[in-house]
Amino acid sequence: MYHYGQFPFAGGWLVGLLVFAAFIVLVAWGVAWILRRDSRHYGTPMPPPTMPPVGPPPPDPALQILRERFARGEIGEAEFIAASRTLGAPTPPPDRPATPPS
């Protein structure tokens, strides 16, 4: 008769130990395979996050030159507005007619 918890041949505990060791090796191999497969993502460090600049954006040199030319009188108002729109400057608000006091 067989004893409870043993294999049907001599040295059953040794066979059980070998099966358990093979299972541990198999699990370790699977973990190593997964880590090796994903190692290309972990091998290179991520760049630090970029923070947006604080404060107003730096002035555009083309718009600055256009403002200087308008201030010196080299170009008229219509040409200044058209050129500033072309350069991407915000559109100035339209002139409002003066409302008479009531």
Steps between C-alpha positions, in 0.01 A plus 500: 500500500597855446541744782296817494673784312773294332558394144458129419874437494791549736635855541167670439603806695801546271281489190264753656793727582628477141154579359472800733850621399413462132186706559702776673754500214217523246343796680838676528567441130159648411561811711847544347356462150236766567754742645742439214223557247410835658858605575519717188255736667686505829853530362481863392424768756200720436574866430395738775162662448513842340337782686321780317678835516389737773383846403406653168648359181808675364425777250510408134790687334306543175209663682741721693658626176152557355400706807819705474437572131143606580624722784753669270228562242652282227173306458139599542239360734330280239833349393597447867173317577526284186863408570435427868213268405730323256760453773239357738462791741169533681254715312451842659142577607303708250462869571173567677309811413476744783161481665354833604444531874132473589 
